[in-house]
Structures are given as structure tokens and as C-alpha cells.
Amino acid sequence: MPQKPPVVLITGASRGIGRSIALHAAESGYSVALNYANNTQAAEEAARLCEQKKQSPEQKFIPIRGNIGDPADCENLFEETIHRFGRIDSLVNNAGIAPRVRRDMTETTIESFNEVLSVNLTASFFLTQKAVNYWLREKASADDAARNIIFISSISAQSASVNRPEYCISKAGLSMAAKLWAIRCAEHGIRVYELRPGIMATDMTSGVKEKYDALLANGLVPQKRWGTPDDVGLAVEAILKGYFPFTTGDAISIDGGLHIHTF
Ligand SMILES: NC(=O)c1ccc[n+]([C@@H]2O[C@H](COP(=O)([O-])OP(=O)(O)OC[C@H]3O[C@@H](n4cnc5c(N)ncnc54)[C@H](OP(=O)(O)O)[C@@H]3O)[C@@H](O)[C@H]2O)c1
């Protein structure tokens, strides 16, 4: 661990999985830039909770508002992070949205397709590009932490749902983005990981809770429970602490075995 706290930028850190990732990063000695879209109250609360987890007085937790679906906001988010913290060591591309309306793919609208792709895929690709270019410009010093890029994709990167194709396509795209960045960055000591959550209890799934409660009761998930934000936070903590040093470009499923095909 470097003498100064390393810095991680987490998109969508105000609620759900992103908030848990922020808390685990705080507990691991990181300063955190907590990006969010609109919910300032939730973002400030997440930053306060991070304060309670911090390991050193130098750690800082700063909410930064910005719609990552807007390239100008993305640029500002990255610049603001460097300006407020003086550096960035890791990036977690977590923010993601579901389609506003689930429609059969014969009726998917171009508006919904573009909206989901712009937040879930385009923003993650170009934020990663900014981070990598920054690291390639700034030569690593002895005080630097390991450099990690983490993409939060989904079981939907591999499992097809014909009533939300834009979501599945965005997550499958993230999976390839992780492989591409892993190959491009390996020689520079930058490691890249894809984490694939399954069915997780967050605001995103609150509207379909009863449906999944029933599916879980019928054995859909081998481990027979909802995933929690903490399940993902723990995996990110392991990566930030350097426990996967010889792994890059891989997808790690966090889904209680949901992805395993059975006969
Ligand atoms: N929940 C699941 O079952 C599940 C399963 C697999 C994968 N995932 C993935 O895990 C990630 C997190 O999901 P979640 O369930 O924690 O979601 P969530 O509870 O809906 O929280 C979404 C977070 O992303 C932020 N956000 C949304 N749109 C944004 C935008 N345009 N710009 C910046 N921030 C934005 C929100 O900020 P505000 O608070 O300001 O709105 C919030 O912090 C997503 O990529 C999702 O696809 C989730």
C-alpha cells in the first residue's frame, strides 16, 4: 500500500452495489470519488458511511455528480477526480441502468437502446480510456498503488432476455471491453476484471422482487438466495487488495451458481 491513500473512482456509488463497493474501498484504505446521477442525499449518505470505515485520517470521500451517459459529464467527472484527489489509482465502472420499459425485442425503441448503451457501455469504455491514457502519461512511482479497472457487467452478458435486449447487449459489450483493455494494458501493469452479478437485491430489482422470490423458491439459483451488494463489495475489496495478481480480462461470476448450465 502506498504512503498516501490510493484513490478509486466508482461510478454509481450512491446506492446499491456501488455504495457497497465504496464502503469496502474505504475499509481497504482507499480515498473514494463517489459518482452519482441525481440522488445527492444518497451520495452524501454513502460518503458519510465511508467516513465511518476509514483506516487513516488522510482518506477522503467526495461525491461527484454527473450523468455518465453524457460525454461532457464524463470528462468533467474524470477531471474533477484528478483535481480533488490529485491522482487516480483504480476505476470501477459500476453505474448501469435497465430499460425504462421491458419490451419484447420486436418492439425495442432506438431511444431506449441508445440510452442504455450510452450509460452501460459507452461511458465505461471511454472513462476507462481516460484512466488508461492518464496512467500511460503519468509514469508510475514508488508511491503508486496497483492500477485496476473493474467492469460490473451482469449474468445478462451471457444469458439472453428477449424483453431487454439493449441491457444484455450492453453487458455483453462490457465483457469484450474488459478483454480488450486487459490485452492493451497488461504490459503496463494495469489489471482488468469483469464482475458478473446475478440476481441482486437493490433498487434496480425492487420492481421485480416478487417474480424473483418465486423463481428463487423454485430453485433458479443453486445457492437459493438473493445476492447482496456486499457480495460484490467483497469481490472488489479482494481485487483492490491485490489478491488476484495473475488474473486479467476474466469474468468472475457473483451469482450463487446461476450461470451454470444443468440438464
Ligand atoms: N441489481 C441487480 O440485480 C444487478 C444484477 C447484475 C448486474 N447489475 C449491475 O450492477 C450495477 C449496479 O446496479 P444496482 O442494482 O446497484 O443499481 P441501482 O441500485 O439502481 O443504483 C444505480 C446507481 O447508479 C447511478 N446511476 C444511474 N444512472 C447513472 C448515470 N447515468 N450516471 C451516473 N450514475 C448513474 C445511481 O445514481 P443515483 O442514486 O443518483 O440515481 C446509483 O448510484 C449496474 O451496472 C447493474 O447493471 C445489477
The ligand as an SDF file (V2000), in Angstrom:
LIG
                    3D

 48 52  0  0  0  0  0  0  0  0999 V2000
  -29.3100   -5.3730   -9.1970 N   0  0  0  0  0  0  0  0  0  0  0  0
  -29.0270   -6.4400   -9.9100 C   0  0  0  0  0  0  0  0  0  0  0  0
  -29.7220   -7.4910   -9.8390 O   0  0  0  0  0  0  0  0  0  0  0  0
  -27.8610   -6.4310  -10.8570 C   0  0  0  0  0  0  0  0  0  0  0  0
  -27.5130   -7.6480  -11.4680 C   0  0  0  0  0  0  0  0  0  0  0  0
  -26.4480   -7.6850  -12.3500 C   0  0  0  0  0  0  0  0  0  0  0  0
  -25.7510   -6.5320  -12.6230 C   0  0  0  0  0  0  0  0  0  0  0  0
  -26.1030   -5.3560  -12.0240 N   0  0  0  0  0  0  0  0  0  0  0  0
  -25.3390   -4.1710  -12.3780 C   0  0  0  0  0  0  0  0  0  0  0  0
  -24.7300   -3.6320  -11.2180 O   0  0  0  0  0  0  0  0  0  0  0  0
  -24.6080   -2.2130  -11.3680 C   0  0  0  0  0  0  0  0  0  0  0  0
  -25.2270   -1.5180  -10.1680 C   0  0  0  0  0  0  0  0  0  0  0  0
  -26.5890   -1.9100  -10.1030 O   0  0  0  0  0  0  0  0  0  0  0  0
  -27.5180   -1.6000   -8.8310 P   0  0  0  0  0  0  0  0  0  0  0  0
  -28.5090   -2.6980   -8.7920 O   0  0  0  0  0  0  0  0  0  0  0  0
  -26.6840   -1.2850   -7.6450 O   0  0  0  0  0  0  0  0  0  0  0  0
  -28.2590   -0.2910   -9.3550 O   0  0  0  0  0  0  0  0  0  0  0  0
  -29.1450    0.7860   -8.5480 P   0  0  0  0  0  0  0  0  0  0  0  0
  -29.4930    0.2720   -7.1970 O   0  0  0  0  0  0  0  0  0  0  0  0
  -30.2410    1.1390   -9.4840 O   0  0  0  0  0  0  0  0  0  0  0  0
  -28.1430    2.0220   -8.3880 O   0  0  0  0  0  0  0  0  0  0  0  0
  -27.7020    2.6550   -9.5440 C   0  0  0  0  0  0  0  0  0  0  0  0
  -26.5750    3.5960   -9.2220 C   0  0  0  0  0  0  0  0  0  0  0  0
  -26.0760    4.1090  -10.4680 O   0  0  0  0  0  0  0  0  0  0  0  0
  -26.2430    5.5170  -10.5010 C   0  0  0  0  0  0  0  0  0  0  0  0
  -26.5690    5.9230  -11.8600 N   0  0  0  0  0  0  0  0  0  0  0  0
  -27.6370    5.5370  -12.6000 C   0  0  0  0  0  0  0  0  0  0  0  0
  -27.5830    6.1290  -13.8010 N   0  0  0  0  0  0  0  0  0  0  0  0
  -26.4660    6.9050  -13.8000 C   0  0  0  0  0  0  0  0  0  0  0  0
  -25.8910    7.7820  -14.7410 C   0  0  0  0  0  0  0  0  0  0  0  0
  -26.4450    7.9980  -15.9480 N   0  0  0  0  0  0  0  0  0  0  0  0
  -24.7650    8.4450  -14.4070 N   0  0  0  0  0  0  0  0  0  0  0  0
  -24.1820    8.2520  -13.1860 C   0  0  0  0  0  0  0  0  0  0  0  0
  -24.6770    7.4220  -12.2550 N   0  0  0  0  0  0  0  0  0  0  0  0
  -25.8280    6.7680  -12.5690 C   0  0  0  0  0  0  0  0  0  0  0  0
  -27.3280    5.8320   -9.4850 C   0  0  0  0  0  0  0  0  0  0  0  0
  -27.2040    7.1940   -9.0390 O   0  0  0  0  0  0  0  0  0  0  0  0
  -28.4640    7.9930   -8.3380 P   0  0  0  0  0  0  0  0  0  0  0  0
  -28.5470    7.4730   -6.9290 O   0  0  0  0  0  0  0  0  0  0  0  0
  -28.0790    9.4280   -8.3930 O   0  0  0  0  0  0  0  0  0  0  0  0
  -29.6730    7.6500   -9.1520 O   0  0  0  0  0  0  0  0  0  0  0  0
  -26.9890    4.8050   -8.4030 C   0  0  0  0  0  0  0  0  0  0  0  0
  -25.8830    5.2150   -7.6460 O   0  0  0  0  0  0  0  0  0  0  0  0
  -25.2800   -1.8700  -12.7020 C   0  0  0  0  0  0  0  0  0  0  0  0
  -24.3200   -1.7740  -13.7210 O   0  0  0  0  0  0  0  0  0  0  0  0
  -26.1830   -3.0510  -12.9550 C   0  0  0  0  0  0  0  0  0  0  0  0
  -26.4440   -3.2470  -14.3310 O   0  0  0  0  0  0  0  0  0  0  0  0
  -27.1440   -5.2870  -11.1560 C   0  0  0  0  0  0  0  0  0  0  0  0
  1  2  1  0
  2  3  2  0
  2  4  1  0
  4  5  1  0
  4 48  2  0
  5  6  2  0
  6  7  1  0
  7  8  2  0
  8  9  1  0
  8 48  1  0
  9 10  1  0
  9 46  1  0
 10 11  1  0
 11 12  1  0
 11 44  1  0
 12 13  1  0
 13 14  1  0
 14 15  2  0
 14 16  1  0
 14 17  1  0
 17 18  1  0
 18 19  2  0
 18 20  1  0
 18 21  1  0
 21 22  1  0
 22 23  1  0
 23 24  1  0
 23 42  1  0
 24 25  1  0
 25 26  1  0
 25 36  1  0
 26 27  1  0
 26 35  1  0
 27 28  2  0
 28 29  1  0
 29 30  1  0
 29 35  2  0
 30 31  1  0
 30 32  2  0
 32 33  1  0
 33 34  2  0
 34 35  1  0
 36 37  1  0
 36 42  1  0
 37 38  1  0
 38 39  2  0
 38 40  1  0
 38 41  1  0
 42 43  1  0
 44 45  1  0
 44 46  1  0
 46 47  1  0
M  CHG  2   8   1  16  -1
M  END
$$$$
